[in-house]
Amino acid sequence: MGKLNLSKLTLGINILIITILTILPTQATIKPQIQKLLTTEINHNYLAFNWGNIFQTLRRKKVPGGGKPGDSVCTIAPQRLVEPHLQSKHTPGEILEIWSVNPVFIWYSKRSNIKQIELLQAQSKEVLWSQKIKPGQTSIIYNGKPLQPGETYLWKLYVPFAVEQTPKFKILELAERNKITNELQQLEAQIKSQGANAESITLKRANYFAEKGMWTDALQEIYAVPNPSLELKQIKQQIPSAEYCQELDAAKKVVVAN
């Protein structure tokens, strides 16, 4: 069974954010505020680390069911994550909720190139969207009709046969989604008034989602940056890697977490 090392994924996102800070002409008043958000996020999740050293490891559990030992494909996002040995507010089998109606799909394939991706309506299993995948490609942003608040979906990868992992996710209910949308608009207006550019705005939005533990939405913001800088491209390439997807020790208990 595959696993996703959430602390490494968190570190990767935060390194990406900090790297953007060092290369963008962001005003001095913006930088301390964003760094404060990063510190708050780390402390809130009990993730203590320095560069190159992380002492706490978080794992990912597939929803539903999970794969089998030796699986060569690891789904990264959208995907519920798990943290071993710690109590969670989530119940086993609880479906991941996301804000974006055009989510990013990220995966890692150890031995084979993914040939195709499909998005299905979870209940009816109707295929709503299908795309061919290029050799070596490890991510794609959904570009079909906007997904609907309150609806549940699942996604499949083909190599060329369908892999066993079919993670489910749900778009937030309309009221909760609108609340987040309004908060994002306020954040964006604030940072625009400080003369921020597109990557700075994305940085702020990604921090917002990271604070809420909404990693799929944080990643979507990062992957959707138009004309990303060279540094941003390089860090994005590190996200779908074997470091995040390793063999899960079946003897260890995992508890569902966001």
Protein Blocks (a to p, Z undefined) as FASTA:
>chain_A
ZZddfklmmmmmmmmmmmmmmmpccdfklmmmmmmmmmmmmmmnopacdehiafbdcddd
ddehiaaehiabdcfbgcddddehiacfbdehiacddfblcdcdddddfkbccfbdcddd
fklopafbdcdddehiabdcdfbdcddehiacdddddfkbccfblcddddddfklmmmmm
mmmmmmmmmmmmnopafklmmmmmmmmmmmnopaklmmmmmmmpghiafklmmmmmmmmc
cklmccddfkbccdddZZ
